[in-house]
Structures are given as C-alpha cells and as structure tokens.
Amino acid sequence: MSVKVAINGYGTIGKRVADAVRRQPDMTLVGVAKRRPNYEALHAAHLGYPIFIAGDGKKADFDAAGLRTAGTSRDMIALADVVVDASPDKTGRENAALYQAAKVKAIFQGGEKADVAEVSFNALANYSRAKGKERVRVVSCNTTGLARAAAVLTPRWGIESWEATIVRRAADPAETGRGPINGIVPVFTLPSHHGPDVKTIFPDLSIRTAAVVVPTTLMHVHVNRVRLRRPPRDKDEVIDVFRQTPRFHVFEAWEGVDGTPQVMEYARDRGVGRNDMMENALWANGIELVERDVFFFQAIHQESIVVPENIDAIRAMFDLAPDGPSSIAMTDKALKIEGASLP
C-alpha cells in the first residue's frame, strides 16, 4: 500500500515533510499547497512537486511568476489519503473542516491546540495511540525533544519530577522581522506552555518548564534536571541509554562540539537533507548524575526535528508498520538519520 500524502503549507516544516514523504517506500506525494509564489514555490517546481493554490491565493500571481499550478488546495485534498497541515499557526484549525468534509485524514503541527486532534503524537513515546486515528497532532519542536527524552527515562528509571529551562531561538533563519537582536527576553508565562504540552503525551509526568528567548536562529537548548524514582548505576549508564536510542546523538568531548554552532556544522558536513539535525543533540560531558538527579543539556533543531515524527504519524494512522520501532527504523533509513535501532 502506498499512502497518498498532500502537504498544505510549504514553508519551514512543509517543505521538509514533502522531501521526507518522497523518500518513503510506502508513501506518494500528490502535491503541495502555497498561498503565494516565492522562492520556496519555485524550488518546489524545480523538484517536480505539483503546486496547488492555498487559501486566498490567486492563480494570476502564480502565472505572473511563471509557476504552473495544478488547481486549488481543495483539488489537492481530493487526491489525498492524508493531509499534513503545515500552514501557519492557528490556520490548521480553520483547515480542519476542509479535511473532514473531504473525508481525508489529517496531521496537524504543534502550533495548534491539542484539541484539534484525537491524539498528540511522538513516535518514541506513544506510536500505538495514533493507530487508525483520523486526526493526529505532531507536537512542537521543543515538546518533541522533551517527549523523546521522557520516553527514554520513564520506562527505565521512572521520573519523580522534572524541571527544564528552554533557551529558545528568537527566529528561524529566514525570519528577518523577528527579534530580539540584542537581548535575552524572559517568557513571563510561568510555567511555560512546554510542560503542559508534554503532558498531552505523558499525562502523569510531573514536569515544570520555563523559557527565555535569545538572539540566535540556530537551535533551542534545554537545561534539564530530572529526579528519577530509581537511581541508575552511574552516569555512564545514562549516557549509554541515550546513545543507544534512535533519534538521539551524543557528542563526545573530544569531538570539540562546544555548542549549537558546531552541532549545525556537523549537520552540514554529514549532508542529511537541507543540512538538518533531526535528532536530539546531547553532549556526553553535559550529562551528570547526582544521586537520583540526572542533569543534561540537549539541543533541538527547530526546523527539522518534527519531520520524522510526521512520517511515523502517517504510518501509525494507516497501520503501515507493526509498531513504533519498526516505523522509526524505516523512516530513519529513508532519511539517512544516523543512530541506534530499537530492539
């Protein structure tokens, strides 16, 4: 079975999911939808992706840019088995009625509230809960990073409490209109929304989060203190568990990766599509164990970390893989993501 996938919204996330869908052996990309022509639409045309006009977009604008279109987003939806909605925040909820009327399944992104879907999703944490569902929400980049780590720590040692500070990038690289340029800005919503969002996947998890915004476009960084219910043997056991779990990359001290610039340079050098880092990036010398408290830093590439999760959500919804580990292995192989395989 090859699932027909449409991408509604071809920006930071949508274009990456489109590329990822094209690489899967059990999925077919039927098209991408854009409101207005721009360099991303031009690149989609160069890749041979059928372009559909989204929302209030006008065919005349695409014609003037020399970009051929295949119809409207409604036409695209009619061709699909599932729509990945990668439109701007809050637009997904407005689009939900279109998908329901067309009787197609839909995947929403973390910018939407959890009640837009039947389940919030993370492949390592709750793959089986998305099986057969009509509407699934892939949680945000930061929530994805936290949920992955919770999926590692919870079954092995249990979590008594978790405190995390999210050091947020101010903007994606292309977002020239956002700031701050020179400042560190506290997010005065306490706790921040990240902890409650993680609880849509781990409802019993005691987690509290806070956030600050810093003037960088590269990545987010999480500063974590997790009190475990059962103590690991030593910190090397914790490091090994992270190292042996897919979608985690642990940098060794000798590699000279001092922070996010080197993480992104590593990603550029290895050449996984669009120079992305789809794994949680951890540092071996940034993991410490004090009795039952494990401290660790992790870096999250906000542009790409949710991409493999969208692919696994599609498999779960259509029951294309027997379980989460099988889907993760298929996705990561197709995307050339390095790392361990779950048993």
Rosetta blueprint (number, residue, H / E / L):
1 M L
2 S L
3 V E
4 K E
5 V E
6 A E
7 I E
8 N E
9 G L
10 Y L
11 G L
12 T H
13 I H
14 G H
15 K H
16 R H
17 V H
18 A H
19 D H
20 A H
21 V H
22 R H
23 R L
24 Q L
25 P L
26 D L
27 M E
28 T E
29 L E
30 V E
31 G E
32 V E
33 A E
34 K E
35 R L
36 R L
37 P L
38 N L
39 Y H
40 E H
41 A H
42 L H
43 H H
44 A H
45 A H
46 H H
47 L L
48 G L
49 Y L
50 P L
51 I E
52 F E
53 I E
54 A L
55 G L
56 D L
57 G L
58 K L
59 K H
60 A H
61 D H
62 F H
63 D H
64 A H
65 A L
66 G L
67 L L
68 R L
69 T L
70 A L
71 G L
72 T E
73 S H
74 R H
75 D H
76 M H
77 I H
78 A H
79 L H
80 A L
81 D L
82 V E
83 V E
84 V E
85 D E
86 A L
87 S L
88 P L
89 D L
90 K L
91 T H
92 G H
93 R H
94 E H
95 N H
96 A H
97 A H
98 L H
99 Y H
100 Q H
101 A H
102 A H
103 K L
104 V L
105 K E
106 A E
107 I E
108 F E
109 Q L
110 G L
111 G L
112 E L
113 K L
114 A H
115 D H
116 V H
117 A L
118 E L
119 V E
120 S E
121 F E
122 N L
123 A H
124 L H
125 A H
126 N H
127 Y H
128 S H
129 R H
130 A H
131 K L
132 G L
133 K L
134 E L
135 R E
136 V E
137 R E
138 V E
139 V L
140 S L
141 C H
142 N H
143 T H
144 T H
145 G H
146 L H
147 A H
148 R H
149 A H
150 A H
151 A H
152 V H
153 L H
154 T H
155 P H
156 R H
157 W H
158 G L
159 I E
160 E E
161 S E
162 W E
163 E E
164 A E
165 T E
166 I E
167 V E
168 R E
169 R E
170 A L
171 A L
172 D L
173 P L
174 A L
175 E L
176 T L
177 G L
178 R L
179 G L
180 P L
181 I L
182 N L
183 G L
184 I L
185 V E
186 P E
187 V L
188 F L
189 T L
190 L L
191 P L
192 S L
193 H L
194 H H
195 G H
196 P H
197 D H
198 V H
199 K L
200 T L
201 I L
202 F L
203 P L
204 D L
205 L L
206 S L
207 I E
208 R E
209 T E
210 A E
211 A E
212 V E
213 V E
214 V E
215 P L
216 T L
217 T L
218 L L
219 M L
220 H E
221 V E
222 H E
223 V E
224 N E
225 R E
226 V E
227 R E
228 L E
229 R L
230 R L
231 P L
232 P L
233 R L
234 D L
235 K H
236 D H
237 E H
238 V H
239 I H
240 D H
241 V H
242 F H
243 R H
244 Q L
245 T L
246 P L
247 R L
248 F E
249 H E
250 V E
251 F E
252 E L
253 A H
254 W H
255 E H
256 G L
257 V L
258 D L
259 G L
260 T H
261 P H
262 Q H
263 V H
264 M H
265 E H
266 Y H
267 A H
268 R H
269 D H
270 R H
271 G L
272 V L
273 G H
274 R H
275 N H
276 D L
277 M L
278 M L
279 E L
280 N E
281 A E
282 L E
283 W E
284 A E
285 N E
286 G E
287 I E
288 E E
289 L E
290 V E
291 E L
292 R L
293 D E
294 V E
295 F E
296 F E
297 F E
298 Q E
299 A E
300 I E
301 H L
302 Q L
303 E L
304 S L
305 I L
306 V L
307 V H
308 P H
309 E H
310 N H
311 I H
312 D H
313 A H
314 I H
315 R H
316 A H
317 M H
318 F H
319 D L
320 L L
321 A L
322 P L
323 D L
324 G H
325 P H
326 S H
327 S H
328 I H
329 A H
330 M H
331 T H
332 D H
333 K H
334 A H
335 L H
336 K L
337 I L
338 E L
339 G L
340 A L
341 S L
342 L L
343 P L
